[in-house]
Amino acid sequence: MPTQKNVLIVGAGLSGCTIARSLAEANVQCTVIDRRSHIAGNTFDFENQFGIKQHKYGPHLFHTSNHKVVEFLSRFTDWTPYKHKVKAQLADGKLVTLPINLETKEIVGADNCVEIFIRPYSEKMWGMPLESIDPQIINRVPMRDDLNEYYFPNDSFQALPAQGYTRMTEVMLDHSNISVHLETEFNHEMMTEFDHIFHSGSIDEFLKFKFGPLPYRSIKFHNVNMPVAQMYPVSVVNFTDHGKFTRVVEWKNLPKHGANETHTTLTFEEPCDYSQNNFERYYPVKDISGTYKKLYDRYKIFVSENHPNITFCGRLGLYAYLDMHQAVSSSLKLSDAWMQANLNER
């Protein structure tokens, strides 16, 4: 039998957990570290004092047509079916459907949709004029010419982990070849202690901003408990004004997220630069000119040439806007490629 490989995984989010589980089942010894006090990364959820389940870092709605990802995650959780609906609140308080459908167009006028729904939300979210934002970001949720009410109408699988994302990742990390260390920062001395490192943190921070910082957007979450049973008909309502908030989440409107008859919990989201939120990086910034992508590529080339034992992964490590299923799929491919190249028995 070959000597057991020893791998460090930086970050206990979905990407790190996927890689850790895949390698552990191939008899690789995995050490998972995270600077936070919990696992599950940005999918971390918990039950508050009113028995309502919240997602600490904003709502995470799992949707995909990638059956390989569903098959993999279904080993660690049961599912609660859920098709996501979103409303937008107009200036007069009226709620209309998003994605923009035929009914929404008729209510506000098709020629007004960009200025009402897309410009204010996108400019708050990304901190730049609409014309400077990569169109791929803007077009992730296209306008429709039918009466569809679902936010992800084309995905064949839409559900939430029945016991939550935190529980799902607990099960993923429950393996004899995996050890987890929370509130643990990565430091460069660790590079000599492992055969390989999978790093889901920011590549510019890893290289101590050698070529300058990459921009990221962050979110400040404002939680409000209201002494009423329910405030909105759906779990997410987007705002169309030019105030600081982009949307509000009412958690109990998600299935199995609490049934309190006297209270509800709302979370208002305020986008900002990551430097204004304790350097919490949530979204890589994609500008239309590709300036930041070029800077990331410069970092990536330097790492590949000087640190061949490190693979960056996840939304931050790849500097890519990844949905959850894409993060899992990418991590499965990265771990499988490493195993094929480094494990003699494969």
ABEGO torsion letter per residue (X at the ends): XBBBBBBBBBEABAAAAAAAAAAAAAGBBBBBBBABABBGEAABBBBBAAGBBBBAAEBBBBBBABAAAAAAAAAABBBBBBBBBBBBBBAAGBBBBOBBBAAAAAAAEAAAAAAAAAAAAAAAAAGBBAAABBAAAAAABBBBABABABABAABABBBBBAAEAAAAAAAAABBAABBBBBGBBBBAAAAAABABBBBABBAAAAAGGAAEBBBBBBBBBBBBBBBBABABABABBBBABABABABBBBAAABBGAEABAABBBBBBBBBBBAAABGGBBABBBBBAAGAAAAAAAAAAAAAAAABAABBBBEAAAAGBBBBAAAAAAAAAAAAAAAAAAABAAX
